[in-house]
Amino acid sequence: MINVSKALLPVAALLIAAAPATAQMADHGAAKHTNTIVDVAVGAGTFKTLVAALQAADLVTALQGTGPFTVFAPSDAAFAKLPAGTVEALLKDPKALAAILTYHVIPGKVMAADVIKAGTVKPTTLNGAALDIQVKGGKVYVNGAMVTAADVAASNGVIHVIDAVVLPPTKK
């Protein structure tokens, strides 16, 4: 299992100052939320594959922790874009699955406005590898995957929905 406390490195490249969100990214405000990232994912109904993967990789408890975390969450449709048999194979390989899933999580709570203001950032994920987050044409992309919904608030962080599963770089 991933040691989350060791992986929580500062994300210095992201700005604290907020800027107005684009039309594609709704800011859900600063209301107090009681559901964790996992609770929100389960309740949404569009993350069944992600939730099953978190369970298989033994990461549910970690993402129910204090955080805060920012999760770039692939929807079920994003997982469906993977080649046939990929999800099933990963569910049988918890170590590889954990490496991929932790590549979708950065420490800290990063709102869409922070990314839009920064333009391009390369935060370190819980996996240890950096993501390439860019704003192009008013839309945010994470390693080429487009953010389709942003700023879904949880008690321990925020979820941004992406339209593809992003894979960590292969180690040399």
Secondary structure as UniProt FT lines:
FT   HELIX           4..7
FT   TURN            12..13
FT   TURN            23..24
FT   TURN            29..30
FT   HELIX           37..44
FT   HELIX           48..56
FT   TURN            57..58
FT   HELIX           60..63
FT   STRAND          69..74
FT   HELIX           76..80
FT   TURN            84..85
FT   HELIX           86..91
FT   HELIX           94..102
FT   TURN            103..104
FT   STRAND          105..107
FT   HELIX           112..118
FT   STRAND          120..121
FT   TURN            126..127
FT   STRAND          133..136
FT   TURN            137..138
FT   STRAND          139..142
FT   TURN            143..144
FT   STRAND          145..154
FT   TURN            155..156
FT   STRAND          157..162
//
